[in-house]
Structure formats: C-alpha cells, structure tokens
Amino acid sequence: MTADGNIRSLRESPFELLRELENRARQALSGQGRAAGLPTEWVGVGFRLGGESFLASRDDVREILMPPDGVTRVPGTKPWMLGLSNVRGQLLSLIDLRGLLGSGRVAMDRDTRVISVNHKEASCGLLVDEVHGFRRFIDSEYSAETPQTIIRCEEFLSGIFRRGEESWPVFALKPLVESERFLKAAS
C-alpha cells in the first residue's frame, strides 16, 4: 500500500496506480485485506421445488437456463430422465428433479428453469419450478442440522441458513449427481 494509504496520490503515476490496484485485488482474493473478525460470506443460488425453497452452492451451479425446446427422449429410462438436449453444441441430460426425488413432476410454466450442474463427469441440467437468483448469507446464519422437507430430499441436504423467518436448506448437487439413485436412470 502507499505510505498514506490513499490511491488518489498515484493519479499522476499510472504504472504505480495499476501496481497498487493489483496488490489490493490480490489481498482481497486471498482474504488478507479483510479486517479481522468480519464474518465470511456464503453465496448460493436459490430455487423452488414445489412449495419449498432451497439453496445450491454457487460453486455447484454452472449456469441457469430456460428449459430447452428440443429434448430427445432416451428409450428405456425412468420417467424423471426427460432426455437429452443440445445446448450450445454440448449434450445435456435433462432431469426432472422433483420426479427423481419421488415428489411429483415439475410443472412446465414461465417460471420453470434448468440448473446446469457444475460437475466434470456429469453434464446434466436439473429442471426446477423456479430460480430465485443469488442469495448471500454470513457464517452465523448457518446451521449444520438437516431439516425435514416435504420434497423428501434430506439425504442431499448439507445444512440450513436462517435469516429472520426465512429458512433456506442447502441442497448439495454434487452428491446428488454422484448418488446411486441418480446414476441408475434405466427403467
């Protein structure tokens, strides 16, 4: 950092200004620039299945998509395996998440979205009723307890965030796509 801690003093020295900005960015990424005792932030993607809201870690989500128009059904698969779709030149397995969990089917409407899972071996999209967008929480709002849900997905929950009256169970997508239930899509 500059002697006086003010980057405005570097306005006339562009190279030194860029060097100082790079140093500050590196410190921020490594957590060194963070004041001691400040809580860390957890970011997830909020989504709805039926009448319940959940979170998926931002690291587990590659992207959010509209349901694709062209889905090719794969013969001999379970009903929750909706088929394959070509998304920007890559095949994406499309899964009805509620159907996989045994809690009915996702009703296709204007709020329906596909959560593309960030997994190096499983290129799949999970059909959900709605995506709420990013949700940010701090450490003190987290509890490792596994809440009871109507959707029957407790085996894939890794805790819960609570803020006021809101409760957001954390849905672990990687264990889901690596589970025996998910991997046995054949009828």
SELO-523619 format. One line per 2 residues: their letters; for each residue x, y, z of N, C-alpha, C, O. Coordinates in Angstrom, 1 decimal, decimal comma, padded with zeros to 4 digits. Layout:
# residues N
A = X Y Z X Y Z X Y Z X Y Z; ...
This chain:
# residues 187
MT = 000,8 -001,2 000,0 000,0 000,0 000,0 000,9 001,2 000,0 002,0 001,2 000,4; 000,4 002,4 -000,5 001,1 003,6 -000,5 001,3 004,1 001,0 000,6 003,6 001,9
AD = 002,3 004,9 001,2 002,6 005,4 002,5 001,4 006,0 003,2 001,2 005,7 004,4; 000,6 006,8 002,5 -000,6 007,4 003,2 -001,8 006,6 003,0 -002,9 007,0 003,5
GN = -001,7 005,4 002,3 -002,9 004,6 002,1 -003,9 005,1 001,1 -005,0 004,5 001,0; -003,6 006,1 000,4 -004,6 006,8 -000,5 -004,1 006,6 -001,9 -003,0 007,0 -002,3
IR = -004,9 005,9 -002,7 -004,5 005,7 -004,1 -004,7 006,9 -005,0 -004,2 007,0 -006,1; -005,4 007,9 -004,5 -005,5 009,1 -005,2 -004,2 009,8 -005,5 -004,0 010,5 -006,4
SL = -003,2 009,6 -004,5 -001,9 010,2 -004,7 -001,2 009,6 -005,9 -000,1 010,2 -006,3; -001,6 008,5 -006,4 -001,0 007,8 -007,5 -001,6 008,2 -008,9 -001,2 007,6 -009,9
RE = -002,5 009,2 -008,9 -003,2 009,6 -010,1 -002,2 010,0 -011,2 -002,5 009,7 -012,4; -001,1 010,6 -010,9 -000,2 011,0 -011,9 000,9 010,0 -012,3 001,7 010,2 -013,1
SP = 000,8 008,8 -011,6 001,8 007,7 -011,9 001,0 006,4 -012,3 000,7 005,6 -011,4; 000,5 006,3 -013,5 -000,4 005,3 -013,9 000,2 003,9 -013,6 -000,6 003,0 -013,2
FE = 001,5 003,7 -013,9 002,0 002,3 -013,6 002,0 002,0 -012,1 001,6 000,9 -011,8; 002,3 002,9 -011,3 002,3 002,7 -009,8 000,8 002,5 -009,4 000,6 001,7 -008,5
LL = -000,1 003,2 -010,0 -001,5 003,0 -009,6 -002,0 001,6 -010,0 -002,7 001,0 -009,2; -001,6 001,2 -011,2 -002,0 -000,2 -011,6 -001,4 -001,2 -010,6 -002,0 -002,2 -010,3
RE = -000,1 -001,0 -010,3 000,5 -002,0 -009,3 -000,2 -002,0 -008,0 -000,4 -003,1 -007,4; -000,6 -000,8 -007,5 -001,3 -000,8 -006,2 -002,6 -001,4 -006,3 -003,0 -002,2 -005,4
LE = -003,4 -001,2 -007,4 -004,7 -001,8 -007,6 -004,5 -003,4 -007,6 -005,3 -004,1 -007,1; -003,5 -003,8 -008,3 -003,3 -005,3 -008,4 -002,9 -005,9 -007,0 -003,5 -006,9 -006,7
NR = -002,1 -005,2 -006,3 -001,8 -005,7 -004,9 -003,1 -005,7 -004,0 -003,3 -006,7 -003,3; -003,9 -004,7 -004,1 -005,1 -004,7 -003,3 -006,1 -005,8 -003,8 -006,7 -006,5 -002,9
AR = -006,2 -006,1 -005,1 -007,0 -007,1 -005,6 -006,5 -008,5 -005,1 -007,3 -009,3 -004,7; -005,2 -008,7 -005,2 -004,6 -010,0 -004,7 -004,9 -010,2 -003,2 -005,2 -011,3 -002,8
QA = -004,8 -009,1 -002,4 -005,1 -009,2 -001,0 -006,5 -009,5 -000,7 -006,9 -010,3 000,1; -007,4 -008,9 -001,5 -008,8 -009,2 -001,3 -009,2 -010,6 -001,6 -010,0 -011,2 -000,9
LS = -008,6 -011,1 -002,7 -008,9 -012,5 -003,1 -008,3 -013,5 -002,1 -009,0 -014,6 -001,9; -007,2 -013,2 -001,5 -006,6 -014,1 -000,5 -007,2 -014,0 000,9 -007,0 -014,8 001,8
GQ = -008,0 -012,9 001,1 -008,6 -012,7 002,4 -007,7 -011,8 003,3 -008,1 -011,5 004,4; -006,5 -011,5 002,9 -005,6 -010,7 003,7 -006,1 -009,3 003,9 -005,8 -008,7 005,0
GR = -006,8 -008,7 003,0 -007,3 -007,4 003,1 -008,5 -007,3 004,0 -008,9 -006,1 004,3; -009,1 -008,4 004,4 -010,3 -008,4 005,2 -009,9 -008,0 006,7 -008,9 -008,5 007,2
AA = -010,7 -007,2 007,3 -010,5 -006,8 008,7 -010,7 -008,0 009,5 -011,6 -008,8 009,3; -009,9 -008,2 010,6 -010,1 -009,3 011,5 -011,4 -009,3 012,1 -012,0 -008,3 012,5
GL = -012,0 -010,5 012,2 -013,3 -010,7 012,9 -014,5 -010,5 012,0 -015,6 -010,7 012,5; -014,3 -010,0 010,8 -015,5 -009,9 009,9 -016,0 -011,3 009,5 -015,2 -012,1 009,2
PT = -017,3 -011,5 009,4 -017,8 -012,8 009,0 -017,5 -013,1 007,5 -017,5 -012,1 006,7; -017,4 -014,3 007,2 -017,2 -014,6 005,7 -018,6 -014,8 005,1 -019,6 -015,1 005,8
EW = -018,7 -014,6 003,8 -019,9 -014,7 003,1 -020,0 -015,9 002,3 -019,1 -016,4 001,7; -021,2 -016,6 002,3 -021,5 -017,7 001,5 -022,6 -017,3 000,5 -023,5 -016,7 000,8
VG = -022,3 -017,7 -000,8 -023,3 -017,3 -001,8 -023,8 -018,6 -002,5 -023,1 -019,5 -002,8; -025,1 -018,6 -002,6 -025,8 -019,8 -003,2 -026,9 -019,3 -004,2 -027,2 -018,1 -004,3
VG = -027,4 -020,2 -005,0 -028,5 -020,0 -005,9 -029,7 -020,5 -005,3 -029,8 -021,7 -005,0; -030,7 -019,6 -005,1 -032,0 -020,0 -004,5 -032,9 -020,6 -005,6 -033,0 -020,0 -006,7
FR = -033,6 -021,7 -005,3 -034,5 -022,3 -006,2 -035,7 -022,9 -005,5 -035,6 -023,2 -004,3; -036,8 -023,1 -006,2 -038,0 -023,7 -005,6 -038,3 -025,0 -006,2 -038,3 -025,2 -007,5
LG = -038,7 -025,9 -005,4 -039,3 -027,2 -005,8 -040,6 -027,4 -005,1 -040,6 -027,4 -003,8; -041,7 -027,4 -005,8 -043,0 -027,4 -005,2 -043,2 -026,2 -004,4 -043,0 -025,1 -004,9
GE = -043,5 -026,3 -003,1 -043,7 -025,1 -002,3 -042,5 -024,8 -001,4 -042,7 -024,0 -000,5; -041,4 -025,5 -001,6 -040,2 -025,3 -000,8 -039,1 -024,6 -001,5 -038,9 -024,9 -002,7
SF = -038,4 -023,8 -000,8 -037,2 -023,1 -001,4 -035,9 -023,7 -000,8 -035,9 -024,1 000,3; -034,9 -023,8 -001,7 -033,6 -024,4 -001,4 -032,5 -023,5 -001,9 -032,8 -022,6 -002,6
LA = -031,3 -023,9 -001,5 -030,1 -023,2 -002,0 -029,2 -024,3 -002,5 -029,1 -025,4 -002,0; -028,5 -023,9 -003,6 -027,4 -024,7 -004,1 -026,1 -023,8 -004,1 -026,2 -022,6 -004,4
SR = -025,0 -024,4 -003,7 -023,8 -023,6 -003,6 -023,5 -023,0 -005,0 -023,7 -023,7 -006,0; -023,1 -021,8 -005,0 -022,7 -021,2 -006,3 -021,7 -022,0 -007,1 -021,7 -022,0 -008,3
DD = -020,8 -022,7 -006,3 -019,7 -023,5 -007,0 -020,3 -024,7 -007,6 -019,7 -025,3 -008,6; -021,5 -025,2 -007,2 -022,1 -026,4 -007,8 -022,9 -026,1 -009,0 -023,4 -027,0 -009,7
VR = -023,2 -024,8 -009,3 -024,0 -024,4 -010,4 -023,2 -023,8 -011,6 -022,5 -022,8 -011,4; -023,3 -024,4 -012,7 -022,6 -023,9 -013,9 -023,3 -022,7 -014,5 -022,7 -021,6 -014,7
EI = -024,6 -022,9 -014,7 -025,5 -021,8 -015,2 -026,9 -022,1 -015,1 -027,3 -023,3 -014,7; -027,8 -021,1 -015,2 -029,2 -021,3 -015,2 -029,7 -021,1 -016,6 -029,4 -020,1 -017,3
LM = -030,6 -022,0 -017,0 -031,1 -022,0 -018,4 -032,6 -022,0 -018,4 -033,3 -022,4 -017,5; -033,2 -021,5 -019,5 -034,6 -021,7 -019,8 -034,7 -023,2 -020,2 -033,7 -023,7 -020,8
PP = -035,8 -023,8 -020,0 -036,0 -025,2 -020,5 -035,8 -025,2 -022,0 -036,4 -024,4 -022,7; -035,0 -026,1 -022,5 -034,7 -026,2 -023,9 -036,0 -026,6 -024,7 -036,8 -027,4 -024,2
DG = -036,1 -026,2 -025,9 -037,2 -026,5 -026,8 -037,1 -028,0 -027,3 -038,1 -028,7 -027,2; -035,9 -028,4 -027,7 -035,7 -029,7 -028,2 -035,1 -030,7 -027,2 -034,0 -030,5 -026,9
VT = -035,9 -031,6 -026,8 -035,5 -032,6 -025,8 -035,8 -034,0 -026,5 -036,9 -034,3 -026,8; -034,7 -034,8 -026,6 -034,9 -036,1 -027,2 -035,0 -037,1 -026,1 -034,0 -037,3 -025,4
RV = -036,1 -037,8 -026,1 -036,3 -038,8 -025,1 -035,4 -040,0 -025,3 -035,1 -040,4 -026,4; -034,9 -040,5 -024,2 -034,0 -041,7 -024,3 -034,8 -042,9 -023,9 -035,3 -043,0 -022,8
PG = -035,0 -043,9 -024,8 -035,8 -045,1 -024,6 -035,2 -045,9 -023,4 -034,0 -046,0 -023,2; -036,1 -046,5 -022,6 -035,7 -047,4 -021,5 -035,2 -046,7 -020,3 -034,5 -047,3 -019,5
TK = -035,5 -045,4 -020,1 -035,1 -044,6 -018,9 -036,3 -044,4 -018,0 -037,4 -044,4 -018,5; -036,0 -044,0 -016,8 -037,1 -043,7 -015,8 -037,7 -042,4 -016,2 -037,2 -041,6 -016,9
PW = -039,0 -042,2 -015,8 -039,7 -041,1 -016,2 -039,1 -039,7 -015,8 -039,3 -038,7 -016,5; -038,3 -039,7 -014,8 -037,6 -038,4 -014,4 -036,5 -038,1 -015,3 -036,0 -036,9 -015,3
ML = -036,0 -039,0 -016,1 -035,0 -038,7 -017,1 -035,7 -038,2 -018,3 -036,2 -039,0 -019,1; -035,8 -036,9 -018,5 -036,6 -036,3 -019,5 -036,0 -036,5 -020,9 -036,7 -036,5 -021,9
GL = -034,6 -036,6 -021,0 -034,0 -036,8 -022,2 -032,7 -036,0 -022,4 -032,1 -035,5 -021,4; -032,3 -035,9 -023,6 -031,0 -035,1 -023,9 -031,4 -033,9 -024,8 -032,3 -033,9 -025,6
SN = -030,6 -032,9 -024,5 -030,8 -031,6 -025,3 -029,5 -031,1 -025,7 -028,5 -031,2 -025,0; -029,4 -030,5 -026,9 -028,2 -029,9 -027,4 -028,2 -028,4 -026,9 -029,0 -027,6 -027,4
VR = -027,3 -028,1 -026,0 -027,2 -026,7 -025,5 -025,8 -026,2 -026,0 -024,8 -026,6 -025,4; -025,9 -025,3 -026,9 -024,6 -024,7 -027,5 -023,6 -025,7 -027,9 -022,4 -025,5 -027,6
GQ = -024,1 -026,8 -028,6 -023,2 -027,8 -029,1 -022,8 -028,9 -028,1 -022,0 -029,7 -028,5; -023,3 -028,8 -026,9 -023,0 -029,9 -025,9 -024,3 -030,6 -025,5 -025,3 -030,0 -025,3
LL = -024,2 -031,9 -025,4 -025,3 -032,7 -024,9 -025,5 -032,5 -023,4 -024,6 -032,6 -022,6; -026,7 -032,2 -023,0 -027,1 -032,0 -021,6 -028,2 -033,0 -021,3 -029,3 -032,9 -021,9
SL = -028,0 -033,8 -020,3 -029,0 -034,7 -019,8 -030,0 -033,9 -019,0 -029,6 -033,1 -018,1; -031,3 -033,9 -019,3 -032,3 -033,1 -018,6 -033,0 -034,0 -017,6 -033,7 -035,0 -018,0
ID = -033,0 -033,6 -016,3 -033,6 -034,4 -015,2 -034,7 -033,6 -014,6 -034,5 -032,4 -014,2; -035,8 -034,2 -014,4 -036,9 -033,6 -013,6 -036,6 -033,9 -012,1 -036,7 -035,0 -011,6
LR = -036,1 -032,8 -011,4 -035,6 -033,0 -010,0 -036,7 -033,5 -009,1 -036,4 -034,4 -008,2; -037,9 -033,0 -009,2 -039,0 -033,4 -008,3 -039,3 -034,9 -008,6 -039,5 -035,7 -007,7
GL = -039,3 -035,3 -009,9 -039,6 -036,7 -010,3 -038,5 -037,6 -009,7 -038,8 -038,7 -009,2; -037,2 -037,2 -009,8 -036,1 -038,0 -009,3 -036,3 -038,2 -007,8 -036,0 -039,3 -007,3
LG = -036,8 -037,2 -007,1 -036,9 -037,3 -005,6 -038,2 -038,0 -005,2 -038,5 -038,2 -004,0; -039,1 -038,3 -006,2 -040,3 -039,0 -005,9 -041,4 -038,1 -005,4 -042,3 -038,5 -004,6
SG = -041,4 -036,8 -005,8 -042,3 -035,8 -005,3 -043,1 -035,2 -006,4 -043,3 -034,0 -006,4; -043,6 -036,0 -007,4 -044,3 -035,5 -008,5 -043,4 -035,0 -009,6 -042,3 -035,4 -009,7
RV = -044,0 -034,1 -010,4 -043,2 -033,6 -011,6 -043,2 -032,1 -011,6 -044,1 -031,5 -011,0; -042,2 -031,6 -012,1 -042,1 -030,1 -012,3 -043,1 -029,7 -013,3 -043,1 -030,2 -014,5
AM = -044,0 -028,8 -013,0 -045,0 -028,3 -014,0 -044,3 -027,2 -014,9 -043,7 -026,3 -014,4; -044,3 -027,4 -016,2 -043,7 -026,5 -017,1 -044,5 -025,2 -017,2 -045,7 -025,3 -017,7
DR = -044,0 -024,1 -016,8 -044,6 -022,8 -016,9 -043,5 -021,8 -017,2 -042,4 -022,1 -017,4; -043,9 -020,5 -017,1 -042,9 -019,5 -017,5 -041,8 -019,3 -016,4 -040,8 -018,7 -016,7
DT = -042,0 -019,8 -015,2 -041,0 -019,7 -014,1 -040,0 -020,9 -014,1 -039,0 -020,8 -013,5; -040,4 -022,0 -014,8 -039,5 -023,2 -014,8 -038,2 -022,9 -015,4 -038,0 -022,2 -016,4
RV = -037,1 -023,4 -014,7 -035,7 -023,2 -015,1 -035,0 -024,5 -015,0 -035,4 -025,5 -014,4; -033,8 -024,5 -015,7 -032,9 -025,6 -015,6 -031,6 -025,2 -014,9 -031,0 -024,2 -015,3
IS = -031,2 -025,9 -013,9 -029,9 -025,6 -013,2 -028,9 -026,6 -013,8 -029,0 -027,8 -013,6; -028,0 -026,0 -014,5 -026,9 -026,8 -015,1 -025,8 -027,1 -014,0 -025,3 -026,1 -013,4
VN = -025,6 -028,3 -013,6 -024,7 -028,7 -012,5 -023,3 -028,6 -013,0 -022,9 -029,1 -014,1; -022,5 -028,0 -012,1 -021,0 -027,9 -012,4 -020,3 -029,1 -011,9 -019,9 -029,2 -010,7
HK = -020,2 -030,1 -012,7 -019,6 -031,4 -012,4 -018,8 -031,9 -013,6 -019,3 -031,9 -014,7; -017,5 -032,2 -013,4 -016,7 -032,5 -014,5 -017,1 -033,8 -015,3 -016,8 -034,0 -016,4
EA = -017,8 -034,7 -014,6 -018,2 -036,0 -015,2 -019,6 -036,1 -015,6 -020,0 -037,0 -016,3; -020,5 -035,3 -015,1 -021,9 -035,4 -015,3 -022,4 -034,1 -015,9 -022,5 -033,1 -015,2
SC = -022,7 -034,1 -017,2 -023,2 -032,9 -017,9 -024,8 -033,0 -017,8 -025,4 -033,7 -018,6; -025,3 -032,4 -016,8 -026,8 -032,5 -016,6 -027,4 -031,2 -016,2 -026,7 -030,4 -015,6
GL = -028,7 -031,1 -016,5 -029,5 -030,0 -016,1 -030,6 -030,5 -015,3 -031,3 -031,4 -015,6; -030,9 -029,8 -014,1 -032,0 -030,2 -013,2 -033,1 -029,2 -013,4 -033,0 -028,0 -013,2
LV = -034,3 -029,8 -013,8 -035,5 -029,0 -014,0 -036,1 -028,7 -012,6 -036,4 -029,6 -011,9; -036,3 -027,4 -012,4 -036,8 -026,9 -011,1 -038,0 -026,0 -011,4 -038,1 -025,5 -012,5
DE = -038,8 -025,8 -010,4 -040,0 -025,0 -010,6 -039,7 -023,5 -010,8 -040,4 -022,8 -011,5; -038,7 -023,0 -010,1 -038,3 -021,6 -010,2 -036,9 -021,3 -009,7 -036,5 -022,1 -008,8
VH = -036,2 -020,4 -010,2 -034,9 -020,0 -009,6 -035,1 -018,5 -009,1 -035,6 -017,7 -009,8; -034,7 -018,4 -007,8 -034,8 -017,1 -007,1 -033,6 -016,2 -007,3 -033,7 -015,0 -007,1
GF = -032,5 -016,7 -007,8 -031,3 -015,9 -008,0 -030,3 -016,1 -006,9 -030,5 -017,1 -006,1; -029,3 -015,3 -006,8 -028,3 -015,4 -005,8 -028,8 -015,0 -004,4 -029,6 -014,1 -004,3
RR = -028,4 -015,8 -003,4 -028,7 -015,4 -002,0 -027,4 -015,4 -001,3 -026,6 -016,3 -001,4; -027,2 -014,4 -000,4 -025,9 -014,3 000,3 -026,2 -014,4 001,8 -027,2 -013,9 002,3
FI = -025,4 -015,1 002,5 -025,5 -015,4 003,9 -024,1 -015,2 004,6 -023,1 -015,3 003,9; -024,2 -015,0 005,9 -022,9 -015,0 006,7 -022,9 -016,2 007,6 -023,9 -016,9 007,8
DS = -021,7 -016,5 008,1 -021,4 -017,8 008,8 -022,4 -018,0 010,0 -022,9 -019,1 010,2; -022,8 -016,9 010,7 -023,6 -017,1 011,9 -025,1 -017,5 011,5 -025,8 -017,9 012,4
EY = -025,5 -017,4 010,2 -026,8 -017,8 009,8 -026,9 -019,2 009,4 -028,0 -019,7 009,0; -025,8 -019,9 009,5 -025,7 -021,3 009,1 -025,9 -022,3 010,2 -025,3 -022,0 011,3
SA = -026,6 -023,4 010,0 -026,6 -024,5 011,0 -026,4 -025,8 010,2 -027,0 -026,0 009,1; -025,7 -026,7 010,8 -025,4 -028,0 010,1 -026,5 -029,0 010,2 -026,4 -030,1 009,7
ET = -027,6 -028,6 010,9 -028,7 -029,6 011,1 -029,4 -029,8 009,7 -029,3 -029,0 008,9; -029,9 -031,0 009,6 -030,6 -031,4 008,4 -032,1 -031,2 008,6 -032,7 -032,0 009,4
PQ = -032,8 -030,2 008,0 -034,2 -030,0 008,2 -035,1 -031,1 007,5 -034,6 -031,7 006,5; -036,2 -031,2 008,0 -037,2 -032,1 007,3 -037,9 -031,3 006,2 -038,1 -030,1 006,4
TI = -038,1 -032,0 005,1 -038,7 -031,3 003,9 -039,9 -032,1 003,4 -040,0 -033,3 003,6; -040,7 -031,4 002,7 -041,9 -032,1 002,1 -041,4 -032,9 000,9 -042,0 -033,9 000,6
IR = -040,4 -032,4 000,2 -039,9 -032,9 -001,1 -039,1 -034,2 -000,8 -038,8 -034,9 -001,8; -038,8 -034,6 000,4 -038,1 -035,9 000,7 -036,7 -035,9 000,1 -036,4 -036,8 -000,7
CE = -035,9 -034,9 000,5 -034,5 -034,9 -000,1 -033,5 -034,7 001,0 -032,4 -034,3 000,7; -033,8 -035,1 002,2 -032,9 -034,9 003,4 -031,5 -035,5 003,1 -030,5 -035,0 003,6
EF = -031,4 -036,6 002,4 -030,1 -037,2 002,2 -029,1 -036,3 001,3 -027,9 -036,6 001,3; -029,7 -035,3 000,6 -028,9 -034,4 -000,2 -028,8 -033,1 000,4 -028,2 -032,1 -000,2
LS = -029,2 -032,9 001,7 -029,1 -031,6 002,3 -027,9 -031,5 003,2 -027,5 -032,5 003,8; -027,2 -030,4 003,2 -026,0 -030,2 003,9 -026,0 -029,1 004,9 -025,0 -028,4 005,2
GI = -027,2 -028,8 005,4 -027,4 -027,8 006,4 -028,5 -026,8 006,0 -029,2 -027,1 005,1; -028,5 -025,7 006,8 -029,6 -024,7 006,5 -029,1 -023,4 006,9 -028,4 -023,2 007,9
FR = -029,5 -022,4 006,1 -029,3 -021,0 006,5 -030,6 -020,4 007,0 -031,7 -020,6 006,4; -030,6 -019,6 008,1 -031,8 -019,0 008,6 -031,5 -017,5 008,8 -030,5 -017,1 009,3
RG = -032,5 -016,7 008,3 -032,4 -015,3 008,4 -033,9 -014,8 008,7 -034,8 -014,9 007,9; -034,1 -014,4 009,9 -035,4 -014,0 010,4 -036,3 -015,1 010,3 -036,1 -016,2 010,9
EE = -037,4 -015,0 009,6 -038,4 -016,0 009,4 -038,1 -017,0 008,3 -038,8 -018,0 008,1; -037,1 -016,6 007,5 -036,8 -017,4 006,3 -035,8 -018,6 006,6 -034,9 -018,4 007,4
SW = -036,1 -019,7 006,1 -035,2 -020,9 006,2 -034,8 -021,4 004,8 -035,7 -021,5 003,9; -033,5 -021,6 004,6 -033,0 -022,0 003,2 -032,2 -023,3 003,4 -031,0 -023,1 003,7
PV = -032,8 -024,4 003,2 -032,0 -025,7 003,2 -031,0 -025,7 002,1 -031,3 -025,2 001,0; -029,8 -026,2 002,4 -028,7 -026,2 001,3 -028,7 -027,6 000,7 -028,5 -028,6 001,3
FA = -029,1 -027,6 -000,6 -029,2 -028,8 -001,4 -027,8 -029,0 -002,1 -027,3 -028,2 -002,9; -027,2 -030,1 -001,7 -025,8 -030,5 -002,3 -026,0 -031,2 -003,6 -026,4 -032,3 -003,7
LK = -025,7 -030,5 -004,7 -025,9 -031,0 -006,0 -024,9 -032,1 -006,4 -025,2 -033,0 -007,1; -023,6 -031,9 -006,0 -022,6 -032,9 -006,4 -022,9 -034,3 -005,8 -022,9 -035,3 -006,5
PL = -023,3 -034,4 -004,5 -023,7 -035,7 -004,0 -024,9 -036,3 -004,7 -025,0 -037,5 -004,9; -025,8 -035,4 -005,1 -027,0 -035,9 -005,9 -026,6 -036,6 -007,2 -027,0 -037,7 -007,4
VE = -025,8 -035,9 -008,0 -025,4 -036,5 -009,3 -024,4 -037,6 -009,2 -024,2 -038,4 -010,2; -023,8 -037,8 -008,0 -023,0 -039,0 -007,8 -023,7 -040,1 -007,1 -023,1 -041,2 -006,8
SE = -025,0 -039,9 -006,7 -025,7 -040,9 -005,9 -026,1 -042,1 -006,8 -026,2 -042,0 -008,0; -026,4 -043,2 -006,2 -026,8 -044,4 -006,9 -028,1 -044,2 -007,5 -028,4 -044,7 -008,7
RF = -029,0 -043,5 -006,9 -030,4 -043,2 -007,4 -030,3 -042,4 -008,7 -031,0 -042,7 -009,7; -029,4 -041,4 -008,8 -029,2 -040,6 -010,0 -028,6 -041,4 -011,1 -028,9 -041,3 -012,3
LK = -027,6 -042,2 -010,8 -026,8 -042,9 -011,8 -027,6 -044,1 -012,4 -027,2 -044,6 -013,5; -028,6 -044,6 -011,8 -029,4 -045,7 -012,3 -030,7 -045,1 -013,0 -031,8 -045,2 -012,4
AA = -030,5 -044,5 -014,1 -031,6 -043,9 -014,8 -032,4 -044,9 -015,7 -033,4 -044,6 -016,3; -031,8 -046,1 -015,9 -032,5 -047,1 -016,7 -033,7 -047,6 -016,0 -033,7 -047,8 -014,8
S = -034,8 -047,9 -016,7 -036,0 -048,5 -016,2 -035,8 -049,9 -015,7 -036,7 -050,5 -015,2
